[in-house]
Amino acid sequence: MSPSKEKTPEVERKVLGLLQKFSKEESGSVSVELLFVVPILFWTLMSTFVFFDAYRAEAISTRAGLTIADMYSRETDPITPAYLNGTRQLLRSLTEAEADPDFRVTAYQYFETDDEYRVIWSRNRGMTPNYNDARFANIRNRVPDLSDGEVAILVETRTQYTAPFTSAIAPFDVDSLREIEFNTFVFISPRPIQVCWQQTSTSDQLCDRFSG
């Protein structure tokens, strides 16, 4: 019998012994568990942060819309193009938006005889088109009831939100958080009974459908 054939069983026994020893080894089990748990903990933390930040941005957008509506309802001087530009700057500051947010302000009046709402004036920055009577009629189911001749204001805002990062929330719908649009739809009654629009200092004021 050759020496190589005599060594073969001995080598096999050593290999089997090493394999059995490795299979019984438990010193590395904690490291393996940690390898699986850490990514899950990281995913949970990052996902919670992203979703919390999105809800925070939505709440800020809603409060900003209410603030803008309240501002217009208290205005006693006519609304002008410069006032609209200032509103956009204020809305951007309130919402902490990187780009200029869009908004539209519409003053309207209810006529009980015809059972219809008529637009007194409607102006926007970035949210086109302005309302006319026909377009406003399309949202009648969203408009609160008014008494005959009563004037109200509709303020709409639109802001964009981009998640700080989205890779942490995979494999869920990541694309849905890349660009979110928050819209507010606020109705309010003017404190001075009516709110007027004046294009220039020499032009006529639009205050209600009786006079305008």
C-alpha positions in Angstrom: 0.0 0.0 0.0 1.4 3.4 -1.0 2.0 6.1 1.7 -0.5 8.4 0.0 -3.4 5.9 0.4 -2.5 5.5 4.1 -2.6 9.3 4.7 -6.1 9.7 3.0 -8.2 8.4 6.0 -6.2 10.6 8.4 -6.8 13.7 6.3 -10.5 12.9 6.1 -10.7 12.5 9.8 -9.0 15.9 10.4 -11.4 17.6 7.9 -14.5 16.1 9.5 -13.2 17.1 12.9 -12.8 20.7 11.8 -16.2 20.8 10.3 -17.8 19.3 13.4 -16.0 21.8 15.5 -17.1 24.7 13.3 -20.8 23.5 13.4 -20.7 23.6 17.2 -19.1 27.0 17.4 -21.4 29.7 18.8 -19.1 32.5 19.5 -20.1 34.3 16.2 -23.9 34.0 16.6 -24.3 37.5 18.1 -22.4 39.1 15.2 -24.6 37.4 12.7 -27.8 38.5 14.5 -26.5 42.0 14.7 -25.8 41.9 10.9 -29.5 41.3 10.3 -30.9 43.6 13.0 -28.9 46.8 12.4 -30.3 47.4 8.8 -33.8 46.9 10.1 -33.3 49.4 12.9 -31.7 51.9 10.5 -34.6 51.4 8.0 -37.2 52.0 10.8 -35.4 55.1 12.1 -35.0 56.7 8.7 -38.6 55.8 7.5 -40.0 57.3 10.7 -38.1 60.5 10.2 -39.2 60.8 6.5 -42.9 60.2 7.3 -42.8 62.6 10.3 -41.2 65.3 8.2 -43.9 64.9 5.5 -46.7 65.3 8.0 -44.9 68.3 9.6 -44.7 69.9 6.1 -48.4 69.2 5.5 -49.4 70.8 8.8 -47.3 73.9 8.1 -48.9 74.2 4.6 -52.4 74.0 6.2 -51.6 76.6 8.8 -50.1 78.9 6.2 -53.2 78.7 4.1 -55.4 79.6 7.1 -53.0 82.5 7.9 -53.2 83.9 4.3 -57.0 83.6 4.3 -57.3 85.4 7.6 -55.0 88.1 6.3 -57.3 88.7 3.3 -60.4 88.7 5.4 -59.1 91.5 7.6 -58.0 93.7 4.7 -59.8 97.1 4.4 -57.8 98.5 1.6 -58.2 97.2 -2.0 -56.2 94.2 -3.0 -53.6 95.1 -5.7 -51.0 93.2 -7.8 -48.3 94.3 -5.4 -50.3 92.8 -2.5 -50.5 89.5 -4.4 -46.7 89.5 -4.9 -46.2 90.2 -1.2 -48.6 87.4 -0.3 -46.5 84.9 -2.3 -43.3 86.0 -0.5 -45.1 85.6 2.8 -46.5 82.2 1.9 -43.0 81.0 0.9 -41.6 82.2 4.2 -44.4 80.5 6.2 -44.1 77.1 4.4 -40.3 77.2 4.3 -40.5 76.3 0.6 -37.5 76.4 -1.7 -39.6 77.5 -4.6 -42.4 80.1 -4.8 -45.7 78.4 -3.8 -48.8 79.0 -5.8 -52.1 80.5 -4.6 -55.4 81.8 -5.9 -57.7 84.2 -4.1 -61.4 84.5 -5.2 -64.1 86.8 -3.8 -67.6 85.7 -4.6 -71.2 86.5 -3.8 -74.4 84.5 -3.5 -77.7 85.4 -5.1 -80.7 83.6 -3.7 -83.0 84.6 -6.5 -81.0 82.8 -9.1 -79.6 80.3 -6.5 -76.0 80.8 -7.8 -72.6 82.1 -6.8 -71.0 84.8 -8.8 -67.4 85.7 -8.9 -66.6 89.3 -8.0 -62.9 88.9 -8.8 -60.3 86.1 -8.9 -56.5 86.5 -9.1 -53.6 84.1 -8.7 -49.9 83.6 -8.7 -49.0 80.4 -10.4 -52.4 78.7 -10.0 -54.2 79.3 -13.2 -56.8 79.9 -14.5 -58.7 82.5 -12.4 -62.3 81.6 -11.6 -65.2 82.9 -13.5 -68.9 82.1 -12.8 -68.8 78.9 -15.0 -65.6 77.6 -13.4 -66.8 78.4 -9.9 -70.0 76.6 -10.5 -68.0 73.4 -11.0 -66.9 73.5 -7.3 -70.3 74.4 -5.9 -70.5 71.2 -3.9 -67.5 72.3 -1.9 -68.8 75.8 -1.3 -70.5 76.5 2.1 -74.0 78.1 2.1 -74.3 81.8 2.2 -77.2 84.2 2.8 -78.6 86.3 -0.1 -76.0 89.0 -1.1 -73.3 87.7 1.3 -69.7 87.9 0.1 -67.0 85.4 1.0 -63.4 84.7 0.1 -61.8 81.5 -1.2 -58.1 81.1 -0.7 -56.3 78.2 -2.3 -52.6 77.4 -1.9 -50.3 74.8 -3.4 -46.9 73.9 -2.1 -44.4 71.2 -3.1 -42.6 68.9 -0.7 -39.6 66.8 -1.5 -38.5 64.2 1.1 -34.9 64.7 2.4 -34.1 61.1 1.3 -36.2 58.2 0.0 -33.7 55.3 -0.2 -34.4 54.4 3.5 -38.0 53.6 2.9 -37.5 51.0 0.1 -38.9 48.6 -0.9 -42.2 50.5 -0.5 -43.6 53.1 -2.9 -40.5 55.4 -2.9 -41.7 57.5 -5.9 -44.7 58.7 -4.0 -42.5 60.6 -1.6 -40.1 62.2 -4.1 -42.5 65.0 -4.9 -45.7 65.6 -2.8 -48.1 68.5 -3.5 -50.0 70.0 -0.6 -53.2 71.9 -1.4 -55.3 74.0 0.9 -58.9 75.1 0.3 -60.0 77.8 2.7 -63.3 79.7 2.8 -63.6 82.8 5.0 -65.9 85.8 5.4 -64.4 89.2 5.1 -64.5 91.3 8.3 -65.3 94.6 6.5 -68.2 92.9 4.7 -66.5 93.0 1.4 -63.0 92.8 0.0 -62.2 94.8 -3.2 -59.7 94.4 -6.1 -58.0 97.3 -7.7 -55.7 96.7 -10.7 -54.1 100.2 -10.5 -54.4 103.3 -8.3 -56.6 104.9 -11.0 -58.8 102.0 -12.0 -62.2 101.2 -10.6 -62.5 98.9 -7.6 -64.3 95.6 -7.8 -66.1 95.1 -4.6 -69.4 93.2 -5.3 -71.5 92.2 -8.2 -74.0 95.0 -7.5 -71.5 97.7 -8.1 -68.8 95.9 -10.2 
